[in-house]
């Protein structure tokens, strides 16, 4: 893929997310392309690569209410997502080197169209703070996709 956007925190991309439960069963590929929010993009000064952490968006209500944040309808609309209720899951993340093989173009889009848009800054700050809290408590789990 060429002409990709820079991976920046808050950017929502289309990505073949691998759930931790699937990873533990030995799966190496996600079964569905879905919106995922970049929660962090960490530049490696040694090799110039960027390690990206993404958290998934799902229509499934969370098992634990404090481990997800519901996406407001106005945000979903601005991103061009459907009108069904959706949550950003905070209890796990995929970790990969940008752009990685699992970044996908939007339906009908060009190679450069992997992003739905960005979360509004105040909403992203809330999501980020809750993610960090859960991670510090040891309740968020990492799934490494590429190294």
C-alpha positions in Angstrom: 0.0 0.0 0.0 1.2 3.5 -0.8 0.4 7.0 0.4 -0.8 5.8 3.8 -1.6 8.3 6.5 0.8 8.6 9.4 -0.2 6.4 12.3 -1.3 8.9 14.9 -3.1 8.3 18.2 -6.8 8.6 17.7 -6.8 7.7 14.1 -9.4 5.0 13.4 -8.2 2.5 10.7 -9.6 -0.6 9.1 -7.6 -3.6 10.4 -7.8 -7.4 10.6 -7.9 -7.5 14.4 -6.9 -10.7 16.1 -8.8 -11.2 19.3 -6.8 -12.5 22.3 -9.1 -15.5 22.6 -8.4 -16.4 18.9 -4.7 -15.9 19.5 -4.7 -18.3 22.5 -6.4 -20.9 20.3 -3.4 -20.7 17.9 -4.9 -18.4 15.2 -2.5 -16.0 13.5 -5.0 -14.0 11.4 -8.1 -12.0 12.4 -11.4 -13.3 11.0 -12.9 -9.9 10.3 -11.7 -6.5 9.2 -13.0 -3.9 11.6 -12.5 -0.3 12.7 -9.7 -0.1 15.3 -8.4 3.0 17.1 -4.7 3.7 17.3 -4.1 4.1 21.0 -0.3 4.7 20.6 2.3 5.0 17.9 5.9 4.6 19.1 8.8 5.6 16.8 11.9 3.4 17.1 14.8 5.8 16.7 17.2 2.9 16.0 15.5 1.6 12.8 13.0 4.3 12.0 10.0 2.0 12.3 6.8 2.8 14.1 5.2 0.3 16.5 1.5 0.8 16.6 -1.0 -0.3 19.3 -4.7 -0.6 18.2 -7.8 -1.3 20.2 -10.9 -2.8 18.5 -14.4 -1.5 17.8 -17.2 -4.0 18.2 -20.9 -4.2 18.1 -20.9 -6.7 21.0 -21.6 -5.2 24.4 -18.7 -5.6 26.8 -18.7 -8.3 29.4 -17.2 -5.8 31.9 -18.7 -2.3 31.5 -15.5 -0.6 32.7 -13.4 -2.4 30.0 -15.0 -0.6 27.0 -16.2 2.8 26.0 -19.3 3.2 23.9 -18.8 5.2 20.7 -21.3 8.1 20.6 -23.5 8.1 17.5 -22.3 11.5 16.4 -18.7 10.2 16.4 -19.7 7.0 14.5 -21.5 9.2 12.0 -18.5 11.5 11.5 -16.3 8.4 10.9 -18.8 7.0 8.4 -19.6 3.9 10.5 -23.1 2.3 10.8 -25.7 3.4 13.3 -25.7 0.3 15.5 -24.3 0.7 19.0 -20.6 0.0 19.2 -17.9 -0.1 21.8 -14.1 0.5 21.9 -12.6 -2.4 23.8 -10.0 -1.4 26.3 -9.0 -4.8 27.7 -6.8 -5.9 24.9 -4.8 -4.6 22.0 -2.9 -5.7 18.9 0.7 -4.5 18.5 2.4 -4.3 15.1 5.0 -2.5 13.0 3.4 0.1 10.7 1.9 -0.5 8.3 1.9 -4.3 8.7 0.1 -6.8 6.5 -3.2 -6.6 8.4 -4.1 -2.9 7.6 -6.9 -2.9 5.1 -8.4 -0.4 2.7 -11.9 0.8 3.2 -14.5 -0.9 1.0 -14.3 0.6 -2.5 -11.3 2.7 -1.5 -7.8 3.2 -2.8 -4.6 1.9 -1.1 -4.5 5.2 0.8 -8.0 4.8 2.2 -7.3 2.8 5.3 -8.6 5.4 7.8 -12.2 6.3 8.7 -10.9 9.5 10.3 -9.9 10.5 13.8 -11.7 10.4 17.2 -12.4 13.9 18.6 -9.6 14.9 20.8 -11.6 15.1 24.1 -13.2 11.7 23.5 -9.8 10.2 22.6 -8.2 11.6 25.8 -11.0 9.9 27.8 -10.5 6.6 25.9 -6.7 6.8 26.3 -6.9 7.6 30.1 -9.2 4.6 30.7 -7.0 2.3 28.6 -3.9 3.3 30.6 -5.7 2.8 33.8 -6.8 -0.8 32.8 -3.3 -1.6 31.5 -1.6 -0.4 34.7 -4.0 -2.6 36.6 -2.9 -5.6 34.5 -6.3 -6.1 33.0 -5.4 -5.3 29.4 -3.6 -7.9 27.3 -1.3 -7.6 24.3 -1.4 -9.6 21.1 1.7 -9.1 19.0 1.0 -9.3 15.3 4.4 -8.5 13.7 7.8 -7.7 15.1 
